[in-house]
Amino acid sequence: ESTVRAFNERALADRIGWRVGSRIRDGVDSA
């Protein structure tokens, strides 16, 4: 179970990081 939770947390962090990165790129493109 701990490995599954770690995998889910990593997947969530990757998804959030990708979203933040895309938002930053959008800001740079619009600037």
Contacts in CASP RR format, 6 or more apart in sequence:
PFRMAT RR
TARGET T0000
AUTHOR 0000-0000-0000
METHOD contacts of the structure
MODEL  1
ESTVRAFNERALADRIGWRVGSRIRDGVDSA
END
